[in-house]
Amino acid sequence: RHMILPQLAYIAIFTFSIGGLFLYGNTPDALDLVTSTNRLIFTAFSLAACYACFNLNATSKSWIEKMLKHLGEISYSVYMLHGFLFVYLKQHLYTGVVKNLTISQFAFFIVAPIVLIAATYCYKKIEVPFIRLGKTTNGSLKSRLKLAFSRPPARPE
């Protein structure tokens, strides 16, 4: 049995760990990351973040649970968009407007929010209608497409 901390402590550990992963001042090359002492720092931040996630109690309908559920829903869109948006924004925005940020800070403060907003939009406008289309089997393709891309009835929370 391990010591149980208050939920706020786990949130603080998680936030500190994720911030440490992104904002650690010495952003090494890929080879340095796995062969130098930097790997110990990145490993410690990663383990702390995992520890906090495993111990968070997500049984209530708190804002944390809603946020994590939403992140789970949009995760495929995040996966598909993050690389493209990072390269695009780095070429068009990083070299001009925000060149005083490190690449890690740029990714964390600029790219990540844009990716999350774009992923939410793609999830609602592309993924959900096609998931609905996959669930409908009756009718012609035209009627199924119309049904899939129409606004669904509001579901109770």
JOBELHU-V119878 format. One record per helix or strand. SS is the DSSP state (@ for helix, = for strand). FROM is the first residue (numbers start at 1). TO is the last residue. Records with the same first field share a line. If there is no record, write none. Layout:
# JOBELHU-V119878
SS = FROM-TO, FROM-TO
This chain:
# JOBELHU-V119878
@ = 7-23, 30-35, 38-55, 63-73, 75-94, 103-135, 141-149
